[in-house]
C-alpha cells in the first residue's frame, strides 16, 4: 500500500481548514471597539459653547428678566446713551467659571463665549456591515452632561440624545474610523 495514500486526505483537510480560517480571519468590529475608536478620534468629551453678543440690545432684551439675571450671573443695563461705551450685558463673578477665552476680534464687538455643556459619547446603537464586511456604518448617540446655567437657559437639559453616523474601514492593522470630509 502506498504511504502517500493516507497523507492525501489529511493534506486535503488541512488545506480546506487553512483556507477557511484565512477567509474568516478578518476582525469583526465590536460595539466596544467602535465606542473606543469614536471616543478617541472625535475627542469626546467636547466642550459646548455659545456666543453672547453683549453689545446687542436685542440679545439683552432676550436675557432681561431671565434666571441668569435674577440669579446674578449677568447684569443688564436698563438704558444707556449713545456715548456710553459699556455693553448692554456684563458678566459677574458668579459667571466666571463658565466664561471661555474670547478672541480679540470678538472682544472688540463685545462678544463673550460661554461654556454651555459637555457632549460625550453615550453608546453605540448599531453597526451595519457593508462591502463584504470591509466597511461599516456605525450609529452612536451622544449625551450632554455638565450643563451650565447658560446651557439651562438654552434649554440643553431638554435635548434628546442625538444620533450620529460614522464610517469605518477595515485595514490590514484593524478598523479605522474615516474622517468626515
VENJO-V53427 format. One line per field, one symbol per residue. psi: psi as a letter, one per 30 degrees, with the letter a starting at -180 (. if undefined). A space follows every 10 residues. Layout:
BEGIN
psi: ???
END
This chain:
BEGIN
psi: kkefefeeee eeeeeeeeee eefgfkkkjl eeeeeeeeee eghklkkklk kkifgjfeee eefkglfeee ggelkkkfll lffjfklekl klfffeffkl kkleeeeegh kkkkkelkkl kdlkflkjkl ihgflkkkkl llkklhklee eeeghfffkl jlklklkkkk lfgakkkkkk .
END
